[in-house]
Amino acid sequence: MMDARRLNVLRAIVEDYVSTREPVGSRNLVERHNLGVSPATIRNDMAALEEAGYIAQPHTSAGRVPTDAGYRLFVDQLARIKPLSPAERRAISALLEGDLDLDQLVERAVRALTQLTHQVAVVQYPTLASSTLRHVELIPLEPDRWLVVLIADSGRVIQRVLQLPAPLDQALCGQLRIELIACAVGKTPRELRQGLSQLPTRFPPEVRLAVQAVAALVQDTVAEGHQERVVMAGAFNLTRASTDFHGSILPLLEAIEEQVVLLKLLGELATDTGEVTISIGSENAHPGLAQASLVATSYGQDGPSGRLGVLGPTRMDYPGSIAVVRAIALYLSRILAS
């Protein structure tokens, strides 16, 4: 294991490079950091770090920059997470407070992530696959045209308008609502399918086609809700950081436009424990993300129901990004549980 002094030198190099975008020399380290050793010792430590592959010299006579391995060691050795400032906490609270539906909540969470980290923000919607229905509501618009509202325990609200094959009166509508709640609310996907398949048999033959249409809509909507969806914002931040990428930035932009790529990476990275995890540069399997890092975690009221994170160049403020990602995930989890 690397000794504490060299870890401090690596930490100083990472922090200076993230702050200045300039390769870091031994003179800068002596002037900016109280490392408690002579310049010669710092030069020796930098040589050892370079030999071990944690820092590199981008060109002759330049200072040193962290490598992917150096960032990984820095992240793994973080003794503390940078605390959010009062202003950052107020910004998150202001964006996420109020009576918001799920679409507004996800949209504001994405906005808060990108504003506070200056990275690309990604938030996955809570999926019905990891939740159950909390409530079902039927609202007659006309005798043969109803609004069906499904509310998941994750807070997700889905509304569908259904044209019935035949009108149903108010009494039958009330009975159907009660039966739907009994067979759908709080049920596992298997229990839901079984309950909905048996629902038409509880009604008179002349209205079974209409009841079957309602049951089919609920089943299809829940199945559709299993599909994963992400919202992204802040891609312009990558263009501002274009000098951090060697060659064209287009492969990265193309990769983040593919929701399948982001969903796969989020799924692999964000664990069920709710811990913040990080994938750095060459650790990413997709070639378009080879010069990028993703900081991600999961959120939800009882176990994970969605994931979120920020994506940016490997030259990233990791402590600050970790703090923001963790804080917004906690805010979302609390709001969805309320």
Secondary structure by P-SEA (a helix, b strand, c coil): cccaaaaaaaaaaaaaaaaccccccaaaaaacccccccaaaaaaaaaaaaaacccccccccbbbbbcaaaaaaaaaaccccccccaaaaaaaaaaccccccaaaaaaaaaaaaaaacccbbbbbccccccccccbbbbbbccccbbbbbbbccccbbbbbbbbccccccaaaaaaaaaaaaaacccccaaaaaaaaaaccccccccaaaaaaaaaaaaaaaaaaaabbbbbbccaaaaaaacccccccaaaaaaaaacaaaaaaaaaaccccccbbbbbcccccccccccccccccccccccccccccccccccccaaaaaaaaaaaaaaaaaaaaac
